[in-house]
């Protein structure tokens, strides 16, 4: 009986983790559209960064309080945290700027190259052994990225390089988080990063900041932070409930959210290039996750 209850509890945890990841992917996508609204309304990238970070502190502080209070924030890895904050801030700036010039679905599709960079960097920065099958999957995935970007084609835009740079720096962040996470709770990393980007935004405001032009703009700013913060909470919760190999594939539901919102609300359909290219990138990422799951077993 005890084994049956344990198996049921484990299965419930996995299902809850999957639900949390799907919810996080949806909320992050909604946040991306709100960021695009701010960017196209004339607000500077660093002001968007400030709004995203300031209001995200509300759910983050709630997590800290539930996890034991500020005493849990003591760290033995200040240098790693600083590196994570710097690379994470660069990644955010790249993605936030890209939303101003590119469709959200296109940015999301290019952002899916992050797991490919993670696999490539894990052997260099993380000390992991990357097998030949993984390298082949990475190469196929990057071919999908090139197909989306279409370098040399008539539709090529230099702005398309920003999500790729954002994905690369995010991959570095993931390797750093993995090293930090071996000794510290995830909420510690989230708190320091959110605090760092909030301070960064405060320092930039005197030079680039403008007051919200309407109550609608103010609501969008608050929504960007709160939604992003709640999404961060859900994602963190997801990875505590189930293995990465189980949770990871559901991050790709962000593409479904992006396409659905653009189609139903904006009346915009993704191009065939984005659909096929993102399918190649997603398939490569899923294959890498599948191989990692087999190795773990």
Helices and strands as residue ranges (DSSP letters): H 2-40, H 45-67, G 70-73, H 78-101, H 104-111, H 114-124, H 132-149, H 160-181, H 186-208, H 215-241, H 244-247, G 248-252, H 253-261, I 262-266, H 272-296
